[in-house]
Amino acid sequence: MGQPDIDAWDAWHPTRLAERLRALRIPWYVAAGWAVDLFRGAQTRAHGDLEFAVPAAHFALLPPLFPELDFWVPAGEGVLVPLTPDTARGDAHQTWAWDPAAGKWRFDVFREPHDGDVWICRRDERIRRPYPEIIRRTDDGIPYLAIEAVLLFKAKHRRDKDEADFTGVLPLLSRAERGWLDATLGLVHPGHPWRARLRSG
């Protein structure tokens, strides 16, 4: 079986994902760009994909909830391999969900490091927080990664959309969120220009 077209994305909306995951009794949260918009309370830009995360040790609970989807693991630039116990244990932390009936990718799930009920940042294992602190919820109950942690991940690449997301949410950040992001950037990206902006205003 050849791999699906890696560019054939028609991602679900977070609302649809949350409906499908109602029965999942482990921590999970929407991540990346959609998490920014869930924090802001409205969609502010187009999203090419939908990314969410679960604790790595509990990932096996997820695929049975989506019997109509096939799961693939990135294995290099432009290369995907079918999900198996061996590929799930590989270096990649992502797993893509393919809808063969529609010929589209629906979401990308991250298998994240953790220590029991404590979230561990995959960029630096010194950064840890209990799941109840790192997961926030929208008014209608959709869980998403705390905005300060979303921005920590976005700080690495500083793509145009990352800069726009940071600029858009900066006035909305609490003092605690600013302080946590500044401190963790100090660990992961000490010279990052966002730090000065976090400290001003």
KAJO-V180353 format. One line per field, one symbol per residue. phi: phi as a letter, one per 20 degrees, with the letter a starting at -180 (. if undefined). psi: psi as a letter, one per 40 degrees, with the letter a starting at -180 (. if undefined). burial: + if it has 9 or more other C-alpha atoms within 8 Angstrom, else -. Layout:
BEGIN
phi = ???
psi = ???
burial = ???
END
This chain:
BEGIN
phi = .fffffeeebfffgffffffdgeedcfbbfclgfffffffnafdbfcfbcdbccfgfdggfegffcfedddcdgcpfmdccgfcgfffefffddbeddeffemcedacdeeefacmedfcffeaffecbfggeeddcffenffbfggffgfgffffelfgffffffffegfeffffffffffffffeecgefffffffeem
psi = hiiiheeghgiiidddddddedehfihiihiadddddddeeiheiiheahhiiihdeedeeddeegeeiihihhfihehiiihiddddeadieihihhgddefihdihhhhiiigbehhhhedheehiiidddehiiideehiihhdddddddddddfidddddddddedeehiddddddddddddddgdehedddddei.
burial = -------+++++-+--++---------+++++-++++++---+-----++++++++-++--++-----+++++++----++++---++----++++++++--++++++++++++---++++--+---++++--+++++---++++++++++++++--+---++-++--+---+---++++++-+++--+-----+--+---
END
